[in-house]
């Protein structure tokens, strides 16, 4: 890795962890898109 790459290596992992903490669902595919987060988030049982 070059010296300029040090700041970008951990960014995707940090964003994925932030999404996990906010939603409780792990996103393992990049890019993390809002539609994927919504589709994988469990829906409350309204019945």
C-alpha positions as MATLAB code, in Angstrom:
seq = 'XXXXXXXXXXXXXXXXXXXXXXXXXXXXXXXXXXXXXXXXXXXXXXX';
ca = [
       0.000    0.000    0.000;
       1.113    3.487   -0.687;
       1.069    6.213    1.928;
      -2.029    7.766    0.336;
      -4.057    4.575    0.716;
      -3.926    4.391    4.496;
      -7.006    6.553    5.020;
      -9.258    4.712    2.576;
      -8.657    1.126    3.676;
     -10.795    1.312    6.821;
     -13.537    3.581    5.502;
     -15.805    0.874    4.001;
     -15.567   -1.213    7.165;
     -16.396    1.804    9.324;
     -19.430    2.626    7.184;
     -20.611   -1.003    7.242;
     -20.294   -1.056   11.035;
     -22.242    2.200   11.313;
     -25.061    0.710    9.226;
     -24.992   -2.437   11.372;
     -25.194   -0.433   14.605;
     -28.070    1.654   13.233;
     -30.118   -1.202   11.759;
     -28.927   -4.398   13.431;
     -28.344   -5.985   10.008;
     -24.884   -6.720    8.586;
     -24.256   -5.457    5.082;
     -21.514   -7.584    3.509;
     -21.690   -6.327   -0.079;
     -20.305   -3.056   -1.368;
     -21.550   -0.553   -2.280;
     -23.972   -0.293    0.621;
     -27.087    1.075   -1.039;
     -30.223    2.287    0.747;
     -32.466   -0.136   -1.161;
     -30.393   -3.115    0.003;
     -30.467   -1.901    3.598;
     -34.257   -1.524    3.458;
     -34.729   -4.919    1.763;
     -32.640   -6.786    4.356;
     -34.035   -4.982    7.396;
     -36.635   -7.110    9.209;
     -40.126   -5.693    9.036;
     -42.241   -5.539   12.198;
     -45.135   -7.975   12.385;
     -48.288   -5.875   12.022;
     -50.780   -8.763   11.825;
];
